[in-house]
Amino acid sequence: MEALTDKFSIRGLTAGFGGRTVLADVNLAVPARRVTAIIGPSGCGKSTFIRVLNRMHELVRGAWARGQVLLDGVPVYGPDVDPVLLRRRVGMVFQKPNPFPHLSVRDNVLSGLVLTGRLARRSGDEVAERALVQAALWDEVRDRLDTPAGGLSGGQQQRLCIARALAVHPDVILMDEPCSALDPIATAKIEDLIHTLCEQYTIVIVTHSMQQAARVSHRTAFFLLGELVEQDETDRLFTSPRDRRTEDYITGKFG
């Protein structure tokens, strides 16, 4: 069995906006080619945490971060790191599907490659098909590649956004509550897709649903008021939490 290695190592991470601290002294390892779920009540810093990982946090006015965030042992906030190239390696899928609605399905998939000048003219169809197959969407859109993406269902649009992220060959996929706007059937398709993708990619998913975290993740980290309270293998954290606050959250005493 392949030994687990850490894709991300976060050490002493403190982050916030202006004079407000949102995350305080977070230490967390994210294993490669596994799914790590981030759970906790609203406002606990979950979304800020994953946006720090690919430096999207710094795009917000007044945002700041201190501490170490290492990707394959390299500081992502190092002076020689290009944030644009980093975000290619560490893709993001947002809570609400955000395709370019007036662009075709094909052009949506290829948009990241076009923007970075990395698309060979003759390879577009091949790249689009491969990404759509990986995103479990190809069979549903193969006859609609030239139609506007805005005509797809919500679940299809979210998988299209995943295909767009996959087209640039990332190492990591960050997902910020990717199913919260979807119905149960579309949610099940996304969860099945996560199970498949983690064989090739490291996935970090923020979810408000503890049931979803239990279904899709290998490890779970529980945040509360900006503090990382507990992290463990998912089964162990949900059945035998070490911290009373984790147990209270899981059992619904607050949330």
N, C-alpha and C positions, 0 to 999 in steps of 0.2 A: 504493500500500500504506500502511495506517495506521501512523503512527509509534508505536513502543513508548514507553510511559511507565511509571514505577515506581509501583506501588500502595503498596508498603511500602519505606521506606528505614530501615535499621537501622545505627546508628552508635555504635561503642564500647560495645556491649551486654555487660555483665557481670552474671551472675545466679547465685543459689545458694540454699542453705537453711542458716540458722543460720551457723555458721562455715565451711561448705563451699562452695567456688566450683565451679559446674557449667559455666558458660560464661564465657569470658574474652575481652573486647575483640573482639566479633564485629561485622564490618562487611559488610552484605549488602543488595543491592537485589533486590526481588521485582517483576518486570515484570507489568503489568496484563494480564489475559486470556491468561495463559500458565500452564503447569504447571511449578512449581519443585519438584524432588525434593530431599529431605534424606536423605543416606545416611551410614553410619558404623557402627562396631561398637556393641554394647550398652554403655550407660553413657557414651556420648560427649556427651550433652546434646541429642540430637535432639528428644525430646519436650518437654523444658524450653523449647527454643527456640520451638517453635510455640505453646506455652501462654503464653509471654510476649506473643505477638502480639495475643491478645484478652483479656489480663489474667486468664486462668484460673490462671496461675502463682501469683498473689497469694492464691488461695483456700486454699493449703496453708500450714499453720502454720509460721512461721519463714522463709517465702520472701521473697526480696528481689531487686531488679533495679535496675541503674544504666545510664545511657547514654540514647540517643535511639531511640525507635521511632516513626516517622512514618507515618501512614496518610493518603494523599493530601496530604502535607505538614503534617498536624496531629499534634502529639505525643499518642499514645494515653494516656500517663500524665499529661497535663495536668490542672490542677485543675478545669477545666470539663467534663471528659469523664466521662459516666455509664457505668460499666462494663457495666451491663445493656444499654444501647443499643449500646455497642461490640460486645458479643457477638451482638447481632442482626445487625450489619453483617458481623461476622467469625464465621461459624458453624464448628462443630466436629463432625467425625464420628470416633468413637473406634474403637479396635482391635477391641473386642468389640461386636457389635450391642447396643444398649441401648434398644429400644422399651419402652413401658409395656405389659407383656404382657397385662394384663387389660382394657386399653382397646381399643376397636375400631380397625381400620385407619384409618378416617376421623378419629377423635378423636386418634390419634397424630400424624397429619399436622398437625392444627390446634392441637395443644397449645401450641406456642410463641406463636401468636397469641392464644389464649385467656388464657394467663398474663399477657400484656402488655396485654390489653384492646383488641386491635386487630382483632377479628373482627366484622364486620358480620353480623347474624343470618342474613340471606338469602344471604350469599355463601359460606357454608361449603362446600357441595358443589362449587361452581365452583372455589374455591381448592384444595380437596383434589384434584380431578381434574387441575388444571393442574400441581400439584406432582408428582403421581404419574406423569403423562405425562413430565414433565421427567426424572424418576428412572427412566424405562424400566420402570415397574412397573404401570402402569394396566391393561394387557391381562391381567395375571395376577391382579389383585385386584378388578377392577371389579364382580364378583358377590360379593365378600367384604368389602365396606366396613364392614359392621356386625358382623363376626366379630372375636374377640380377636386381636390382633397376635401373641400368643405361638404361634399355630398356623401361622405362616409359617415357611418354611425359613430357614436362617441367611443365605443370600444375599439372600433377599427381605427379611428383617428389616434387613439393612444398607442396602439400597436404600430401605426405608421411613424409616430414619434420615436418609438423604440428602434424601428428600422433605420430611421434617420441617424440615430446615435450609433447604431452598429456599423453603418456604411463607412465611417471614418476609422474603423478598426481600433476601438478603445481597449484599454486594459481593465477599466472599472466602469460600472454603470451605477450612478446614484439615482434613486427613485424617491421623490418627495410625495408621499401619499398618492401613488399613481392610480389607485382604484376608487378614491373617495367620491368621484363624480360619475362612477359607472354602476350599472345594474348588476345583479348577482351573476348573470350568465357571462357578461363581459369581464367581470372580476375573476371568475373561475378561469377564463382563457388567459388572462394576464398572469395569474398565479401558476398555471401550468407552464407558461412560457418562462417564468422565473426559474422554475425547477430545471428546465432544459438549458437555459443560458448559463447557469452557474457552473456547468461542466467546462465552460471556456472562459468565463468572465468572473471577476470579483463584483459582487452586488451588495450595495448598502441601501436598505429601504427604510424610510420613515413611514410609520403607519400608526393610525389612531386605533386600529383594531388589534386587540391582543389575540383574537382568534386567527387573524391573518398572520401575525408574527409567528404563532405556533405552527401554522400550516407550512409556511414557506422558508423559514430561517433555520440556520444551524446554530447561530449564536444570537443572543439578545442583550441589548444594553438598555437599562432603565434610567432615564433622566428625570430629575425633579428640581425645579427652581434653579436651573443652570448647573446643577451638580450631577455628575455621573454617580448614581447611588450604588449600582450593582451591574455586573456583566458576567455572563456565564453561558454555557451550552444551553440552548433554548429549553430543552426538556427539563433540565435541572433547575433553571431559574423559575419556570412556571410551577414545578412540583415541590421544590425545596428551596425557596428563596432564603438567603442568609440575613437580609435586612428587613426589619418589620415594616418599613415604608414600602418596600417592594410588595410584600405580602398584602398590605392594606390596599395598594393600587390594583393588584391582580384580582383581589376578591371584591372589588367595587366599593370599598369604604370611602374612596374619594376618586375624583377623576375629572 
